[in-house]
Amino acid sequence: MAKAKRQYVCQNCGSVTYRWQGQCADCGEWNTLVEEAGETVFSAKHDLSRGGRTIALESLDADSVMPERMLCGIAEFDRALGGGFVAGSATLIGGDPGIGKSTLLLQAAGRLALAGRSVVYISGEEAAAQVRLRAQRLGLGKAAVQLASATSVRDILATLGGGDPDFVVIDSIQTMHSDLIEGAPGTVSQVRASAQELIRFAKDSGAALVLVGHVTKDGTIAGPRVLEHMVDTVLAFEGERSHQYRILRAVKNRYGGTDEIGVFAMGEGGLGEVANPSSLFLTDRSCDVPGSVVFPALEGTRPVLVEVQALTVRLASGATPEERWSAGTADGWRWCSRCWRRAAGCSLAVRRSISISRADTG
């Protein structure tokens, strides 16, 4: 029997090499190459040009029906999605650990279940009892959400195939395991194969599928980049765990725009909607504050008022001036400081340090 050639796949970017090395030559990450089964001589000599079935081709001018959307009852979530979940779609949501991804999806699942939808929530990280306790804390203990704790894709598909779910949550895709592929859960091949099987089920059954994804230290979704191409919508859940506010934005959306954002506030009852995001970026405006200005920024179809604060300090003789900013880009703020120098009629760079921040970032 022909021996499979060894290959090593980077778990960060998915690049393939046939020799192990400590650092990936493509992305530069260390200790991310994992050995996986490669192509055999038999598979290389037998292509896929024969033995298949003929597929039916459709005309571009055929009548099409607009896909059905499901409103989850959380207006900010539906806004970021472009009008709700689409039947038969696959959505990937990523965010830092503890940011509230599971809480948000459990709230959405509970609202859909209370609206009469068939909802399945499968967790590969928590036991069903843990998810049930969190639902009770959120006031969703009476919602008819069907829970399970499983990691085998084969078992999950067999369970989902026995019913007719409208909404399925997989938390998270990095914990899923396919017995058709060698490797531990979380590897590039396992994530890709598991996601492919789950997405195929969603397309065939018409269920709206949501996959929770882990993120790396630089903020990108862990796993192969092809995962973001396989799904229909990619959502990023952003915020600081030390602050109560969270922002949900669409990075990719095949059924809507990517310019809308959803704003939430973490409280005792879970994630609450923030109907007026301008309140996040404005401090007390009861009196004029020197060094601050408010300008309207358009986020999708909603204007958001943002306050920018600037501070200049005269330095002692011989000190080196500095420019610091907590939001925006360096080139953008340098361009603004040049405009201020021209308008104010003084040189801010001479023996002065400049600090610029957005109101909510301090």
C-alpha positions in Angstrom: 0.0 0.0 0.0 1.3 3.4 -0.9 2.6 5.4 2.0 1.1 8.9 2.4 3.6 11.7 2.0 4.0 13.8 5.2 2.8 17.3 5.1 2.7 20.0 7.8 -0.1 22.6 7.9 0.1 25.9 9.7 -2.7 26.2 12.2 -2.7 30.0 11.8 -2.8 30.7 8.1 -3.3 27.2 6.5 -0.1 27.1 4.4 1.3 23.7 3.6 5.0 22.5 3.7 6.5 19.1 3.4 9.2 19.7 6.1 8.7 20.6 9.7 10.1 24.0 10.8 9.7 26.0 13.9 8.4 29.2 12.2 5.8 29.4 9.4 7.4 30.9 6.3 4.1 32.6 5.2 2.7 34.2 8.4 5.7 34.2 10.6 4.1 32.5 13.6 6.1 30.1 15.7 5.2 26.4 16.6 2.0 26.4 14.5 3.0 23.6 12.0 1.1 20.3 12.6 1.5 17.1 10.7 -1.5 15.9 8.7 -2.1 13.1 6.3 -1.1 14.0 2.7 -2.0 12.7 -0.8 -1.2 9.1 -1.6 0.0 7.7 -5.0 -3.4 6.1 -5.5 -5.4 9.3 -5.0 -3.0 11.2 -7.2 -3.6 8.8 -10.1 -7.4 8.8 -9.9 -8.9 12.2 -10.5 -12.6 13.2 -10.2 -13.4 13.6 -13.9 -15.3 10.3 -14.0 -17.8 8.5 -11.8 -19.9 11.5 -10.8 -23.5 12.4 -11.6 -24.7 15.1 -14.0 -26.0 18.2 -12.2 -28.9 20.3 -13.4 -27.9 23.8 -14.7 -30.3 26.7 -14.2 -30.9 29.8 -16.2 -29.9 33.2 -14.8 -33.2 34.7 -15.8 -35.3 32.1 -13.8 -37.8 33.4 -11.2 -36.3 33.6 -7.8 -38.0 34.1 -4.4 -36.5 36.4 -1.9 -35.0 34.4 1.1 -37.1 34.4 4.3 -35.7 36.4 7.2 -36.1 35.6 10.8 -36.1 38.6 13.3 -34.6 37.5 16.5 -36.3 40.2 18.5 -33.1 42.0 19.3 -33.2 45.1 17.2 -29.5 45.9 17.3 -28.6 42.3 16.3 -31.1 42.4 13.4 -29.7 45.7 12.3 -26.1 44.4 12.1 -27.4 41.4 10.1 -29.2 43.6 7.6 -32.7 42.7 8.7 -32.5 39.4 10.6 -31.2 35.8 10.0 -31.8 34.3 6.5 -33.1 30.8 6.2 -30.4 28.4 4.9 -27.6 30.9 5.7 -24.4 30.3 7.7 -23.1 33.0 10.0 -19.8 33.1 11.8 -19.4 35.3 14.8 -16.0 35.9 16.5 -14.8 37.9 19.5 -12.5 37.8 22.4 -13.1 35.2 25.2 -15.6 36.5 27.7 -16.9 39.3 25.5 -20.4 37.9 25.5 -20.8 35.9 22.3 -22.5 33.0 24.0 -24.7 35.3 26.0 -25.8 37.2 22.9 -26.6 34.1 20.9 -28.5 32.5 23.8 -30.6 35.6 24.1 -31.3 35.5 20.4 -32.1 31.7 20.5 -34.5 32.3 23.4 -36.3 35.1 21.7 -36.7 33.0 18.5 -38.0 30.0 20.6 -40.5 32.2 22.4 -41.7 33.4 18.9 -42.5 29.8 18.0 -39.3 28.9 16.1 -37.6 25.5 16.5 -34.2 26.3 18.0 -31.3 24.0 18.8 -28.3 25.2 20.8 -25.3 22.8 20.8 -22.3 23.6 23.0 -18.9 22.0 22.7 -17.4 23.9 25.6 -20.1 23.8 28.3 -22.4 21.2 29.7 -26.2 21.5 29.0 -26.8 22.3 32.7 -24.4 25.3 32.5 -26.2 26.7 29.5 -29.6 26.1 31.2 -28.4 28.0 34.3 -27.2 31.0 32.2 -30.6 31.0 30.4 -32.4 31.2 33.7 -30.2 34.1 34.8 -31.2 35.9 31.6 -34.9 35.3 32.2 -35.2 32.7 29.4 -35.8 29.6 31.5 -39.2 29.0 29.9 -37.9 29.3 26.3 -38.2 26.0 24.3 -34.6 25.9 23.3 -33.3 22.4 22.8 -29.9 22.0 24.4 -27.1 19.5 23.8 -23.4 19.2 24.7 -21.6 17.4 21.9 -18.5 17.7 19.7 -19.0 14.9 17.1 -20.2 16.4 13.8 -21.6 13.0 12.8 -23.7 12.8 16.0 -24.9 16.4 15.6 -25.9 15.9 12.0 -27.8 12.7 12.9 -29.6 14.6 15.6 -30.5 17.6 13.5 -31.6 15.4 10.6 -34.2 13.8 12.8 -36.0 17.1 13.3 -36.6 20.3 11.4 -34.9 23.1 13.2 -35.2 26.7 12.1 -32.2 28.0 14.0 -29.0 26.2 15.0 -26.1 27.5 17.1 -22.8 25.7 17.3 -20.6 27.0 20.1 -17.9 26.7 19.0 -16.6 25.5 15.6 -13.1 25.0 17.1 -14.4 22.3 19.4 -16.1 20.2 16.7 -14.6 16.9 15.4 -15.1 15.0 12.2 -14.2 11.3 12.2 -13.5 11.5 8.4 -10.4 13.6 9.1 -7.4 12.8 11.2 -6.3 15.4 13.7 -7.4 17.0 17.0 -10.3 19.4 17.2 -9.3 22.9 16.4 -6.7 22.1 13.7 -7.1 23.6 10.3 -8.3 20.4 8.6 -10.9 19.7 11.4 -12.3 23.2 11.4 -12.6 23.2 7.7 -14.2 19.8 7.4 -16.6 20.3 10.3 -17.7 23.7 9.0 -18.2 22.3 5.5 -20.5 19.5 6.8 -22.6 21.8 9.0 -22.9 24.5 6.3 -24.1 21.8 3.8 -26.8 20.7 6.3 -27.9 24.4 6.6 -28.2 24.8 2.8 -30.1 21.5 2.3 -32.5 21.9 5.3 -33.1 25.7 5.2 -32.0 26.2 8.8 -30.2 29.3 9.8 -26.8 28.2 11.2 -24.6 30.3 13.5 -21.0 29.2 14.2 -19.1 30.7 17.1 -15.4 31.2 16.3 -12.4 31.8 18.6 -10.0 34.7 17.8 -6.3 34.8 17.9 -4.1 37.3 19.9 -4.2 39.8 17.0 -8.0 39.8 16.8 -8.6 37.6 13.7 -10.8 34.5 13.8 -8.8 31.4 14.6 -8.6 28.6 12.0 -8.2 28.7 8.2 -9.0 31.9 6.3 -11.1 29.7 4.0 -13.7 29.5 6.9 -14.6 33.1 6.4 -15.2 32.4 2.7 -17.4 29.4 3.3 -20.0 31.3 5.4 -22.4 33.9 4.2 -22.0 36.4 7.0 -19.0 37.2 9.3 -19.7 39.2 12.5 -17.2 40.7 14.8 -18.2 41.3 18.5 -15.9 43.9 19.9 -15.4 45.7 23.2 -13.3 45.7 26.4 -14.2 43.2 29.1 -13.5 45.9 31.7 -16.2 48.1 30.0 -19.9 47.4 29.7 -20.4 48.4 26.1 -20.1 46.1 23.1 -20.3 46.7 19.4 -21.4 44.1 16.8 -20.4 44.8 13.3 -20.6 42.9 10.0 -17.3 42.2 8.3 -18.9 40.2 5.4 -22.6 39.9 4.5 -24.0 38.3 1.4 -27.5 39.3 2.3 -27.0 42.9 3.3 -24.6 45.7 3.9 -21.5 45.8 6.2 -21.9 49.4 7.3 -24.4 48.9 10.1 -23.4 48.3 13.7 -25.3 47.0 16.7 -24.5 48.5 20.1 -25.1 46.6 23.4 -24.5 47.2 27.1 -23.6 44.3 29.4 -25.7 44.3 32.6 -27.1 42.0 35.2 -29.8 40.7 32.8 -27.4 40.1 29.9 -26.8 42.2 26.9 -29.2 45.1 26.6 -29.7 47.2 23.5 -28.3 50.8 23.3 -30.9 52.7 21.2 -28.8 55.9 21.3 -25.1 55.1 20.6 -24.3 58.8 20.8 -24.6 58.6 24.5 -21.5 56.4 24.6 -19.3 58.9 22.9 -20.4 62.1 24.7 -19.5 63.3 28.1 -21.5 65.8 30.1 -22.3 68.7 27.7 -24.0 70.9 30.2 -21.2 73.4 29.7 -18.6 74.2 27.1 -15.4 72.2 27.7 -12.1 73.6 26.3 -10.3 71.3 24.0 -13.3 69.2 23.0 -15.4 69.0 19.8 -18.4 67.0 18.8 -18.9 65.8 15.2 -21.5 63.5 13.6 -20.2 60.2 12.1 -22.5 58.2 9.9 -22.6 54.5 10.7 -24.8 52.9 8.0 -28.1 54.7 8.1 -27.7 56.0 11.7 -25.7 59.2 12.6 -23.6 58.9 15.7 -22.3 61.9 17.6 -18.6 61.4 18.7 -16.7 63.7 21.0 -13.0 64.2 20.5 -10.8 65.7 23.3 -7.4 67.3 22.8 -4.9 68.5 25.3 -1.7 70.5 24.7 0.9 71.0 27.4 3.8 73.5 27.3 7.1 71.7 28.0 10.2 72.8 29.8 13.1 73.9 27.8 15.0 71.0 26.2 12.1 68.5 26.5 11.1 66.5 23.4 7.5 67.1 22.2 5.2 64.1 21.8 2.0 63.3 20.0 -0.3 60.7 21.5 -3.8 59.5 20.4 -6.1 56.7 21.7 -8.3 56.4 18.6 -8.0 56.9 14.8 -4.9 56.7 12.7 -1.6 58.5 13.2 -1.7 60.1 9.7 -5.2 61.3 10.3 -4.4 63.0 13.6 -1.2 64.5 12.3 -3.2 66.0 9.5 -5.7 67.4 12.0 -3.0 68.9 14.2 -1.5 70.7 11.2 -4.9 72.2 10.5 -5.2 73.3 14.1 -1.8 74.9 14.0 -2.7 76.9 10.9 -6.1 77.9 12.3 -4.8 78.8 15.8 -1.9 80.7 14.5 0.6 79.0 16.7 3.0 76.2 16.4 1.9 73.3 18.5 5.0 71.2 17.8 7.4 73.7 19.5 7.9 72.7 23.2 4.3 71.3 23.3 3.0 67.7 23.7 -0.3 66.8 22.1 -2.7 64.2 23.5 -5.9 63.3 21.5 -8.6 60.8 22.7 -12.2 59.8 22.0 -14.5 60.5 24.9 -15.2 56.8 25.6 -11.6 55.7 25.5 -10.3 58.2 28.0 
